[in-house]
Amino acid sequence: MNRIDRSKPTTIVIFGASGDLTQRKLVPALHTLSCRELLSPDTRIIGIARSDYSDEAFRENLYEGIVEHSRAASGPDDVCQLWPDFSKNYTYMSGDLAELETYRRLGDRLEAFDRESDTRGCALFYLAVPPTLYTMIVERLGRSGLNRSDKGWRRVIVEKPFGHDLESARRLNQEIHQVFDEDQIYRIDHYMGKETVQNIMSFRFANAIFEPLWSRNYIDHVQISVTESVGVGHRAGYYEQAGVLRDMFQNHLTQLLTLTALEPPVAFEANVLRDEKAKVLRAVSPITDSVRGQYRAYRDEKEVAADSDTATYAALKLQVDNWRWRGVPFYLRSGKNLALKSTEIAIQFKEVPHLMFQADQDISPDVLSLCIQPNEGIHLRFQAKEPGAGMQTRPVTMEFHYAEHFGAGALPDAYERLLLDALNGDASLFARADEIELAWSLIDPLLEQWEGEEAPPLAFYEAGTWGPSDADRLLARDGRAWHQQCCTET
């Protein structure tokens, strides 16, 4: 990130500034950017919420989050020396987000900051609020004329979930487009801000030895796993409405799928990259093989119905029906309360066409594992000869880990990269409208099936396992098995 240009003076407006996202992610990320000299010292941040804070109380609340979560601070004695001065750029504005008067006062603040800090009318609006408020805030910004500036740019960051299904996502796109142009809209998925996710493209397109193998000619199948070791916890109320498909598959797993399967973009530019991602989604055939599961203690969670059939686990088999991938299955799985917290993409290569060694040897196929989190890195498993007489082989692994090569604190938080990109006008790592709708078009039919009378039976599984046995049978029918994950909790 030290090769990225420092952002220009801008006003950042955080709607929902008293919430957890602001304290835990947004402001610690801005603080780290400031300490890395990537954020202009003239940047102004306005927090807006209904809570009655003074500027000083707001800053004290942010300070607590910085001490706990900022990469530039490991405790109260190690807060970046810039904080005392830079914290003066944080101000708070109490107001009802439904009232136009709130936006009139916001406009006055923006004009004042422009005079004081030469922000040139540039403003970034961050919607750190529940999804039900997105449309209202955007509409009020438009009615107040804050979506445009004669002197500079105006942009809006929209958090996930972006819609509840395809119809609501389309409607939300239409409503936001009435106020902001597409190039002003930044739909954020923090997975795209992870260095290890971006490294999928570097690994594929900056290394001549791997890309020629990246097709149906050499790859047997692909597994994408995003597993969590905890239950729903305090998010049970939300989870009852969302379930695992909306919570994980429509966004995170879809992003990983597109980056794994896309064709080489001609340049790392927003529209070029997003065109290739959209092509992947258009090539995915309708999903017909799926498993839905629920951990046994889920119905005992607070705010969960005693007869709830909400899925906390899903495993899907996808086919990307294009020239590169036809016939190569993609297996996706994600769930709560599983054995380990891990995100991994496993590329299993085809078996050798002829085995010249002893017939009784069980030679496993080569596997390339992209470890997104934790234990971030890359593992390549292949066969090597055992020392001694004869020609016995066994699998060995070559490993690369970020922490070993770049240092323990080298990986930035995802929000650092994404916030800086939004400030600099780079939308490469943000979702475009058509990408959002294409992702929903894959998941919507499955949601309708699962929520209808012909839903497949709910497969229960014990906490601390790898999910229901039905998921193992999904692969076993194809003569395959889930890869033993290389990424483990640290």
PyMOL commands that set and color helices and strands:
alter all, ss='L'
color gray80, all
select helices_A, chain A and resi 20-35+55-69+76-78+83-89+100-117+131-143+166-177+182-184+190-193+195-205+211-213+233-261+270-283+298-300+402-406+414-423+433-450+469-476
alter helices_A, ss='H'
color red, helices_A
select strands_A, chain A and resi 11-15+44-49+90-94+123-127+154-158+185-187+219-227+289-295+313-319+329-335+342-349+367-373+377-385+393-401+459-461
alter strands_A, ss='S'
color yellow, strands_A
deselect
rebuild
show_as cartoon
